[in-house]
C-alpha cells in the first residue's frame, strides 16, 4: 500500500477508486482483541483530507479493511486490483459502510503467472516491487519536507524463517508452498529497506516502512493443508485477528504523525521492532534489487545513486 500527499490533477476530497461520494467523519479504528503485546484499545487519527492512498489487494481481507478505514479518515483511496467487477463491488461496499504491497497469495501449489514467474514470488513480491518503482517519481513530486509521502509494504512474521535463493528465485528446482511464501515475504522486507536507502540518499520526501499485520483470518488460508485449516478453526478465537484488526498497523504506518519522516522500520503492533538478521544484509538487498530490476525489465536507478 502506498500513501502520498496532494497529487497534481487529483481533486481534493473523499474519493474511492473512480467513484466519488461523501464519507463519514474521521473515526477511531476498531478496538483490538488483546493478543500478543498489550496495545491501546483503539487508535484515532486526524483527518487525512487531501492525501492520496493506493491500496493493493483492496478487494478483500486486510487490504479491504485498510482501504475502508483510510477512506473514513477522508483520504482519497485508490484500490488497485486485476478484477474490475470485484473492485467496483468493493468500492460500493466501502461507500455503504463509510458513507470510506497487501495483494497476496499464500501456500499455493506450484504455478506460474502469465509472465512466467513463480506465482507467490511474482504476486507477493515482484508486483509490488514494480508498482512502487513506477510510482516513485509521482511520490517524490507529491511529498514535501514537512509531509512525506509514504510507502507501506505488508510482509509477515513468516519472513523470519524465509530463505532467499538468489540462484533459484523462481523455485524451479525445489518447490515448497511454505518455502516459496516465506521467501516472498522475506524479499518484501529486503526491498523495503533498500528502497529507504535509495530515498534517503536522494533526499527524497518519501519514506518506506514494512509492517507485520499478525495472524489474520483472511481468504489466504483457503490453499493451506487441511490440518492447518483445522488448527486455524480450532484456535481462531484465541490467535487470529479479524481483517479490521489486522489492518491497524498498516493504517498506523500510513498516517501516524509520529512516523513523519521515519523510514526503514519494521512495524508490529504499531511499534518498531527488529526483523530477521538477514534482512539487514545490505549486499543481499543490493543483489535482490538488481535481479528484480532485470526480471521486471526496468532500469536499476539505485546503482546510480548508492555506491556499491
C-alpha positions in Angstrom: 0.0 0.0 0.0 1.3 3.4 -0.9 0.3 6.6 0.7 1.1 10.1 -0.7 0.3 13.7 -0.3 -1.7 16.0 -2.6 -1.2 15.0 -6.2 -1.4 17.3 -9.2 -4.5 16.7 -11.1 -6.2 14.8 -8.2 -9.1 16.7 -6.8 -9.0 17.0 -3.0 -11.8 15.4 -1.1 -13.0 11.9 -0.2 -13.0 9.6 -3.2 -12.8 5.9 -3.8 -11.3 4.4 -7.0 -13.2 6.2 -9.8 -16.3 6.9 -7.7 -16.8 10.0 -5.6 -19.1 10.3 -2.6 -19.4 11.7 0.9 -17.6 9.8 3.7 -18.4 9.9 7.3 -16.2 12.0 9.7 -12.8 10.7 10.8 -13.4 7.7 13.1 -11.4 5.6 15.6 -10.1 2.3 14.4 -11.8 -0.8 15.7 -10.9 -2.0 19.2 -8.4 -4.8 19.1 -8.6 -8.0 21.0 -5.6 -8.3 23.3 -3.4 -10.8 21.5 0.4 -10.6 22.0 1.9 -7.4 23.4 -0.6 -5.0 25.1 -1.8 -2.2 22.9 -4.3 0.7 23.1 -7.9 -0.3 22.8 -8.3 1.9 19.8 -6.4 4.3 17.6 -7.6 7.6 16.3 -6.1 9.8 13.7 -6.8 13.3 12.4 -8.4 13.9 9.0 -6.3 12.9 6.0 -8.2 15.2 3.7 -6.2 16.0 0.6 -4.0 12.9 0.9 -4.0 10.0 -1.6 -3.5 6.3 -0.9 -3.1 3.4 -3.3 -4.1 0.1 -1.7 -3.2 -3.1 -3.4 -5.2 -6.2 -2.5 -8.1 -4.0 -1.5 -10.8 -6.3 -2.8 -10.9 -8.3 0.5 -9.2 -9.1 3.8 -6.6 -6.7 5.3 -6.4 -4.6 2.1 -10.2 -4.0 2.1 -10.2 -3.1 5.8 -7.2 -0.7 5.2 -9.0 1.0 2.3 -12.2 1.3 4.3 -10.5 2.9 7.3 -8.3 5.3 5.3 -11.4 6.4 3.5 -13.1 7.0 6.9 -10.2 9.4 7.5 -11.3 11.4 4.5 -8.4 10.2 2.3 -8.6 9.8 -1.5 -8.3 6.0 -1.8 -7.5 4.1 -5.0 -8.0 0.3 -4.9 -5.5 -1.4 -7.2 -6.6 -4.9 -8.4 -7.0 -7.0 -11.5 -10.7 -7.8 -11.2 -12.7 -4.8 -12.2 -16.1 -6.2 -11.2 -15.0 -7.2 -7.8 -13.2 -3.9 -7.4 -16.4 -2.0 -8.1 -18.3 -4.2 -5.6 -15.6 -3.4 -3.0 -15.9 0.4 -3.7 -19.7 0.1 -3.4 -19.4 -1.8 -0.1 -16.9 0.7 1.4 -19.1 3.6 0.4 -22.1 2.0 2.0 -20.1 1.3 5.2 -18.3 4.6 5.5 -20.8 6.8 3.8 -14.6 5.3 3.1 2.4 -4.1 -1.4 -1.3 -6.3 0.6 -2.3 -8.1 -2.5 -1.1 -11.6 -2.0 -1.5 -15.3 -2.1 -0.3 -18.0 0.3 1.0 -21.5 0.1 -0.5 -22.3 -3.3 0.5 -25.3 -5.5 3.4 -24.6 -7.9 2.1 -22.4 -10.6 3.3 -19.6 -12.9 2.0 -16.1 -13.5 1.2 -15.0 -17.1 4.7 -13.5 -17.2 6.3 -16.8 -16.3 7.2 -16.1 -12.6 6.6 -18.5 -9.8 3.2 -17.3 -8.6 4.0 -16.5 -5.0 7.2 -14.7 -5.8 5.5 -12.8 -8.7 2.3 -11.8 -7.0 3.5 -11.2 -3.4 6.8 -9.5 -4.3 7.6 -8.6 -7.9 4.2 -7.0 -8.5 4.8 -4.7 -5.5 8.4 -4.0 -6.5 7.3 -3.0 -10.0 4.3 -0.9 -8.9 6.4 1.0 -6.3 9.1 1.8 -8.8 6.6 3.0 -11.4 5.0 5.4 -8.8 8.3 6.7 -7.3 8.5 9.8 -9.5 4.9 10.8 -8.6 5.5 10.2 -4.9 8.7 12.3 -4.9 6.8 15.2 -6.5 3.8 15.0 -4.1 5.8 14.6 -0.9 7.3 17.6 0.9 9.9 18.0 3.7 7.1 18.6 6.2 4.7 16.0 4.9 6.4 13.0 3.3 4.8 10.5 1.0 4.8 7.0 2.5 5.4 3.6 1.0 4.0 0.9 3.3 4.8 -2.7 2.4 3.0 -5.6 4.1 5.2 -8.6 5.0 4.6 -11.2 7.7 6.4 -13.0 10.6 6.9 -15.8 8.1 9.9 -13.9 6.8 11.8 -14.9 9.9 12.0 -18.5 8.6 12.4 -17.5 4.9 15.5 -18.1 2.8 16.3 -16.2 -0.3 17.9 -18.4 -3.0 19.4 -16.0 -5.4 20.3 -18.9 -7.8 16.7 -20.0 -8.0 14.3 -17.2 -7.0 11.5 -19.0 -9.1 11.9 -22.2 -7.0 12.2 -24.2 -10.3 14.4 -26.9 -8.8 12.8 -27.4 -5.4 9.3 -26.0 -4.8 7.7 -25.9 -1.3 4.5 -23.9 -0.9 5.6 -22.8 2.6 9.2 -22.1 1.5 8.1 -20.0 -1.5 5.7 -18.0 0.5 8.3 -17.3 3.2 10.8 -16.3 0.5 8.4 -13.8 -1.0 7.7 -12.2 2.4 11.5 -12.0 3.1 12.0 -10.4 -0.2 9.5 -7.7 0.7 11.5 -6.7 3.8 14.8 -6.6 1.9 13.2 -4.5 -0.8 11.7 -2.0 1.7 15.0 -1.4 3.4 16.8 -1.0 0.2 14.2 1.4 -1.1 14.6 3.5 2.1 18.3 3.7 1.4 17.6 5.0 -2.1 15.1 7.6 -0.9 17.4 8.8 1.9 20.4 9.1 -0.4 18.4 11.2 -2.8 17.0 13.3 0.0 13.5 12.5 -1.3 10.4 13.5 0.7 9.3 9.8 0.7 9.7 7.2 3.4 9.5 3.4 3.2 8.4 1.1 6.0 7.3 -2.5 6.3 4.6 -3.9 8.5 3.6 -7.3 10.0 -0.2 -7.5 10.4 -0.1 -10.5 12.7 -2.1 -13.7 12.2 -5.3 -12.6 10.4 -8.3 -14.6 9.3 -8.5 -14.0 5.6 -9.0 -15.9 2.3 -5.3 -16.5 2.2 -5.8 -19.7 4.2 -8.0 -21.3 1.5 -5.0 -23.1 0.0 -3.3 -24.4 3.1 -3.1 -28.1 4.1 -6.4 -29.4 5.6 -4.7 -30.0 9.0 -3.6 -26.4 9.1 -7.2 -25.2 8.4 -8.4 -27.5 11.2 -6.0 -26.0 13.7 -7.0 -22.5 12.4 -10.7 -23.2 13.0 -10.0 -24.6 16.5 -7.8 -21.7 17.6 -9.5 -18.8 15.8 -10.9 -17.0 18.8 -7.5 -17.2 20.6 -5.0 -16.5 17.9 -6.5 -14.9 14.9 -7.3 -11.3 14.3 -10.2 -10.0 12.2 -9.2 -8.2 8.9 -10.1 -4.9 10.6 -7.7 -5.7 13.5 -5.1 -6.9 11.0 -5.2 -3.6 9.1 -4.4 -1.4 12.2 -0.6 -1.5 11.8 -0.8 -0.7 8.1 -3.1 2.3 8.8 -0.8 3.4 11.6 2.2 3.3 9.3 0.4 5.3 6.6 -0.9 8.1 8.8 0.6 8.2 12.3 2.1 11.7 12.9 5.0 10.2 15.0 6.2 8.4 11.9 6.6 11.6 9.8 10.0 11.4 8.2 10.7 8.0 9.7 11.7 5.2 7.3 13.5 1.8 7.2 11.5 0.3 10.0 9.7 -3.0 10.7 6.4 -2.4 12.5 4.4 -4.9 14.5 1.6 -4.0 16.9 2.1 -0.3 16.0 5.7 -0.5 17.3 9.1 -0.5 15.7 10.7 -4.0 16.2 13.6 -6.0 14.8 13.1 -8.0 11.7 15.3 -11.1 10.9 19.0 -10.6 10.9 19.4 -11.4 7.2 17.1 -8.5 6.3 19.9 -6.1 7.3 22.4 -7.7 4.9 23.0 -4.8 2.5 24.8 -6.9 0.0 21.7 -9.2 -0.2 19.4 -6.2 -0.5 21.5 -4.9 -3.4 21.6 -8.3 -5.2 17.8 -8.8 -4.9 17.1 -5.2 -6.1 19.4 -5.6 -9.1 17.9 -9.0 -10.1 14.3 -7.7 -9.6 15.0 -4.9 -12.0 16.2 -7.4 -14.6 13.1 -9.6 -14.0 10.6 -6.8 -14.5 12.7 -5.1 -17.1 13.2 -1.6 -15.5 16.4 0.4 -15.1 18.3 -0.1 -11.9 18.4 3.6 -10.9 19.5 2.7 -7.4 23.0 1.8 -8.7 23.4 5.4 -9.9 22.5 6.9 -6.5 24.1 4.5 -4.0 27.7 3.4 -4.4 28.0 -0.3 -4.2 
